[in-house]
Amino acid sequence: MIVLGIDPGSRRCGFGVVERVGSRLVARRSGTVEPGARPLAERLGRIFVELTAVLRESGADAVSVETAFCGASARSALVLGQARGVALAAAAAAGLPVFEYAPSEVKRAFTGSGQADKAQMVRTARALLGVEAGLPDEADALAAAVCHLARRGPAVALVRRRQAQAAALLRPSVRRYGAGR
């Protein structure tokens, strides 16, 4: 079972691919997408393109994303919501099931404490997965993947198989007509 965890953000979007191999958890790939100082629409487009590539290369069976955290600024919450939307759209476009977890649930599954700070998340990534997460966003994304593997991992294969069967039944036949018709 392979899960792609995503920690959405418009300036820095963390991702982490974790695989369960027997009883072990193995980090396959992790990092951040940093679209630079561009207008918001361009940053979101860059995040979509990069996450789509990660999804294609990862072989993920599912995607795990933290639910939105409501901070003090309404504008920040809105921009975070847009970045989350991009992450969800990339996963949906790849045909993968998406699972969402509250930040405190992700922290609790990863560190044992729902109140873990960023430094503790980075230390746990090193201790649990052997990953030197350069940024907390990367550690948070790995944590989201681990959370899903801890909570629902075995059920995902069944969900994915049922989704593929339903998609095959609902796939419309497409006819292409020439320009003269």
Secondary structure, DSSP 8 states (H G I E B T S, - for coil): -EEEEEE--SS-EEEEEEEEETTEEEEEEEEEE---S--HHHHHHHHHHHHHHHHHHHT-SEEEEE-----S-HHHHHHHHHHHHHHHHHHHHTT--EEEE-HHHHHHHHHS-TT--HHHHHHHIIIII----SSHHHHHHHHHHHHHHHHTHHHHHHHHHHHHHHHHHH--------TT-
